[in-house]
């Protein structure tokens, strides 16, 4: 049975009528600690999610909409699921809507599903598995323990992650924004991509899959665990590492430079360096073990140079179609 949540001042009595739409000041709704899932359907409201101080949760809404009758919020709990909806009437309206959700602390990650047209998502210090999609809002997560299989996407916003963990199989994507990772621990099978922005990772560790269609990919002071991939179609890939990863790694660009700068290569590795013969160049401080050329299906000739040391593991593959491949130590 669904329970419509009314403002906190009236919580002693469950009401079947919908809460009056706020205008200007904040309105509060409380929900029980039994909630394990939140589903949000919005249009233009921004969402912030932070930990609650007690064992119960709270939704705080601040809305300033003109005319006020054009916006109607709805917050209700049905069993273990909290539903939040924005209802907008047809016609012209303006103003802002901001939702602040306080989550009770829990051992298991709450399941949060949010869909909005132009709102942004901000999460701090929570444990949750999140599915989020927006057309034009930013995604900012800090101190979050992100559950496995999370999926967050925005069409024209940035994705910013700080000092947090990302569990297996999580995906992040933006069409025209940047991706910024700092102090993030990344599990296997996670991907971060942008169509026309840059991807930057600083002080992170784990398994990386970073890609951009027309921007740069840059990695600094990161611990790459291996089985990692860095790629861009028309930008550069710049990797500045303290040491080589434990497993295989690839970095590629279709029309930009690929640079690998490692403070300590160690005694065991294989470098596979590939560049198009007529439009690319390879620069490496090590003596080559072997050199070869080959032709692809379009008649382009590629130059391949290999450096093999010790056990030959890990294998590091760097390639470009029309730029430079540069290795520095």
DANOR-V197280 format. One line per field, one symbol per residue. ss: DSSP state (a for helix, b for strand, c for the rest). A space follows every 10 residues. Layout:
ss=???
This chain:
ss=cbbbccbaaa cccccccccc cccccbbbbb bcccccbbbb bccccbbbbb bcccccbbbb bbbbbbcaaa bbbbbbbbcc bbbbbbbbcc cccbbbbbbb bbbccccccb bbbbbbcccc bbbbccbbbb bbbbccccbb bbccbbcccc bbbbccccbb bbbbbbcccc bbbbccccbb bbbbbbcccc bbbbccccbb bbccbbccbb bbccccbbbb bbbbcccbbb bbccccbbbb bbbcccccbb bbbccccbbb bbbbccccbb bbbbbbcccc bbbccccccb bbbbbccccc bbbbbbbbbc ccccbbbbbb cccbbbbbc
